[in-house]
Amino acid sequence: MTDQEQMSSEDDGAVSLRPKARILKTLGEELISSETVALIELVKNAYDADAQNVLISFSEGLMEGRGFIRVMDDGHGMDMKTIRNSWMVIATSTKKNNKISKSGKRRVLGEKGIGRFATARIAQELELVTRTADQPTTESYAVFDWTQFENDDLFLDDILFLADEQEANAIVPGWRLENFADEAYEVPYHGTILTMNRLKHTWEKSDLENLQRGLSRLLSPFYSESDFNIFMELPEEHSEFSSRISPPEIINYPHYIVQGKIKGSGEYSFSVRIQEEGKDHNFSGFLYKTFSRGEWMLHTSSQEFELTIENQKERSVECGPFDFELRIWDRDELENVDQKVGGGVRSIRKDLNAIAGINIYRDGFRVLPYGEPDNDWLRLDLRRVQSPTKRLSNNQITGYIAITADKNPQLHDRSNREGLDNNQAYFDLQDIMKFILNETENLRYSFKRKKPNEKNNGEQKGLFDSPDFSELAKAVSGDDINKESTLKLINKAEDDWKKQIKKLQGVLSQYHALATLGGIVDKILHDGRQPLAKIQTEAGLGQEIAEDLVSEIPESAQLKELEKSFFKIVSQSSILRDVFRRAEPFGGRKRGRPKKYYIEDLVNEIFSLYSKEFDDASIIADIPSTQTLVSIDTTELSEIFTNLITNSIYWLKSVPKESRRIHVMIERRKDSSLEIIFSDTGPGIDQKYKDLIFEPYFSRKPDGHGLGLCLVGEIVHDYYNGTVELLDTGSSGGTAFRIIINKRV
């Protein structure tokens, strides 16, 4: 715009935006986080142009201010009209409006129209040479000097570039790509060459390793476009990186394979294959979410739920349909992989570290940064801290989640092109993957526990069971003692003890943490009850006064609002009071001497704390009306029933509303012991997990800690010399526990 035109606009009262030139520096450098990401953006552009081959070539002397990186592809190329009207237009809507590539075979990956400016992140200058099939003797070229955009005095429209047509001399018979493509493929004489001169970054070996890893995972290693190949070419000093990009061989030899799909309706089906076992375990059902305690929680059901708009506390999952595959290794048992690929276990573990992580692919192309070495987006390592024996860590898994731009519109990129928006659809995706992993972990844990003579596991049936010394005893008691074999048995016994002690230390550390938490709970209850009581009393008085004033002055809208406010304070403080009562059993105070109570009344009181959850989930609780006098500690009883009730509430949400019931039976037996039957009509417990549910850390909930039933068993056994038993419910389904209390009652 000329000064005269600008003055004319100002006289008319209209003002236009004139971006400074440095805005392109922001687009190219600051929205692209690294050189690797920038090159991947350029490879994506080649994919969108229907290229079958892409070559990334590095010059010698990859020092800052020197050298070049060249990216060439055999895509459709561009003519001068396309360069001027699309390539030179910032944030062009060309790809957004045309979501299918020119060939009609690919869903284009770019939408924001800024990916090509990633070259400004890599180098100070860009040379563009491109040729289409409609240019028989010419090719188009342009030169971009990115340093111009560092001048704070220039506006964006002040900067001009050299762009024109020339006699074809770069994309011609014998051009570089012909040396890399498959022999059966005839490389066309059209495409694009981007040469980035005067690098802005010194490329080290670690940078090239990151690039190679990023490119190897750009296309899914489990399924890939057979007509899209990526090559790297480097000088002699870095020749080990010159190759066709492909996934590492170890991906073919996992210990566990998980495959499946999620439909848009929430219906799921997947299988977990334990390679050593040689069979698939199949899972299917429906997923939906319920709102409870301030958050949305994932639930499963064997049949599809009818969710209504009126119900604001239940909804379907919002992430959309996707396929997935996970491959999992036991890192302490990699001998089979070494047998196939060689190099030693240490080298294999290093390769696993390089490919570890669950990747997300949109329309066949990877979405960064998911699956990067330091991107534990499902927080698997944090989960494993709480249950190291059962949980999988991020470096044991590689896999993919396949989504599409059309079917998963809510899973869209952030503006910086790195990662998905942290919206509800993304959180649903996280929860679903944790559910799938939890089912896999349960199967893996169960299988490893059943393996006879486990070589590396060393786990015993119970926490306090001692290791098996029978082989050692047999060896030393015989007449013919072999020193070498006996020494091996002694070392094995020592290792078993160490593993058992380590396991015990882990459990004790958890209980220590719980004890500390109990002290905090006591402090909160002690310091919080008095002000809460004061709030309840004063708010109640205020509500009474407001009611009287409203009756005297009914036309006053302000008094009516005041009355409503006091009512809300009273109701909310009642909720907080119930929270305090629920937390009381988990405080750290010493247990008092058991007193005599009618146990049915105590159970009724505990159930009343969950009346709101029961109403929200349409759960009916049947509690006996008998009167059984017992000598019992109310806190201990509360802990037992709190754990059973919260488990039932969670799992009952997996069955139709009309079938949700909890039933409690209490009976004094002939030997004076007390029998309690606690049952629900939920989905029940799979037969293969029945021996594991009382073990520490074992949980079928995706985010469960696995301590609830373990604590129930310990309280009943340690304080009441009793037992907790999971009953066989047969064809009727559901879950039923029988608790026998012998002491104190």
HELIX and SHEET records of a PDB file:
HELIX    1   1 ASP A    3  ASP A   11  1                                   9    
HELIX    2   2 ILE A   23  LYS A   25  1                                   3    
HELIX    3   3 THR A   26  GLU A   30  3                                   5    
HELIX    4   4 GLU A   35  ASP A   48  1                                  14    
HELIX    5   5 MET A   80  THR A   82  1                                   3    
HELIX    6   6 ILE A   83  TRP A   87  3                                   5    
HELIX    7   7 THR A   94  ASN A   97  1                                   4    
HELIX    8   8 GLY A  115  ALA A  118  5                                   4    
HELIX    9   9 THR A  119  ILE A  122  1                                   4    
HELIX   10  10 TRP A  146  GLU A  150  5                                   5    
HELIX   11  11 LEU A  156  ASP A  158  5                                   3    
HELIX   12  12 ARG A  176  ASN A  179  5                                   4    
HELIX   13  13 LYS A  205  SER A  216  1                                  12    
HELIX   14  14 GLU A  236  PHE A  241  5                                   6    
HELIX   15  15 GLU A  249  ASN A  252  5                                   4    
HELIX   16  16 GLU A  335  VAL A  341  1                                   7    
HELIX   17  17 VAL A  345  ILE A  355  1                                  11    
HELIX   18  18 LEU A  380  GLN A  386  1                                   7    
HELIX   19  19 ASN A  394  GLN A  396  5                                   3    
HELIX   20  20 GLN A  424  LYS A  450  1                                  27    
HELIX   21  21 SER A  470  SER A  477  1                                   8    
HELIX   22  22 LYS A  483  GLU A  552  1                                  70    
HELIX   23  23 ALA A  557  ALA A  583  1                                  27    
HELIX   24  24 GLU A  584  PHE A  586  5                                   3    
HELIX   25  25 ILE A  599  SER A  608  1                                  10    
HELIX   26  26 SER A  611  ALA A  617  1                                   7    
HELIX   27  27 THR A  634  LEU A  652  1                                  19    
HELIX   28  28 LYS A  657  SER A  659  5                                   3    
HELIX   29  29 GLN A  687  TYR A  689  5                                   3    
HELIX   30  30 GLY A  708  TYR A  720  1                                  13    
HELIX   31  31 GLY A  730  SER A  732  5                                   3    
SHEET    1   A 8 LEU A 162  GLU A 167  0                                        
SHEET    2   A 8 THR A 138  ASP A 145 -1                                        
SHEET    3   A 8 ALA A 123  ARG A 131 -1                                        
SHEET    4   A 8 GLY A 191  LEU A 199 -1                                        
SHEET    5   A 8 PHE A  68  ASP A  73 -1                                        
SHEET    6   A 8 ASN A  53  PHE A  58 -1                                        
SHEET    7   A 8 ASN A 229  GLU A 233  1                                        
SHEET    8   A 8 SER A 243  ARG A 244 -1                                        
SHEET    1   B 8 GLU A 295  SER A 301  0                                        
SHEET    2   B 8 LYS A 279  SER A 292 -1                                        
SHEET    3   B 8 GLU A 267  ILE A 274 -1                                        
SHEET    4   B 8 TYR A 256  ILE A 262 -1                                        
SHEET    5   B 8 PHE A 322  ILE A 328 -1                                        
SHEET    6   B 8 ILE A 397  ILE A 403 -1                                        
SHEET    7   B 8 GLY A 357  ARG A 362  1                                        
SHEET    8   B 8 PHE A 365  VAL A 367 -1                                        
SHEET    1   C 3 GLU A 295  SER A 301  0                                        
SHEET    2   C 3 LYS A 279  SER A 292 -1                                        
SHEET    3   C 3 GLU A 314  SER A 316 -1                                        
SHEET    1   D 2 LYS A 595  TYR A 598  0                                        
SHEET    2   D 2 LEU A 629  ILE A 632 -1                                        
SHEET    1   E 5 ILE A 620  ASP A 622  0                                        
SHEET    2   E 5 ARG A 661  ARG A 668  1                                        
SHEET    3   E 5 LEU A 674  ASP A 680 -1                                        
SHEET    4   E 5 THR A 735  ILE A 741 -1                                        
SHEET    5   E 5 THR A 723  LEU A 726 -1                                        
END                                                                             
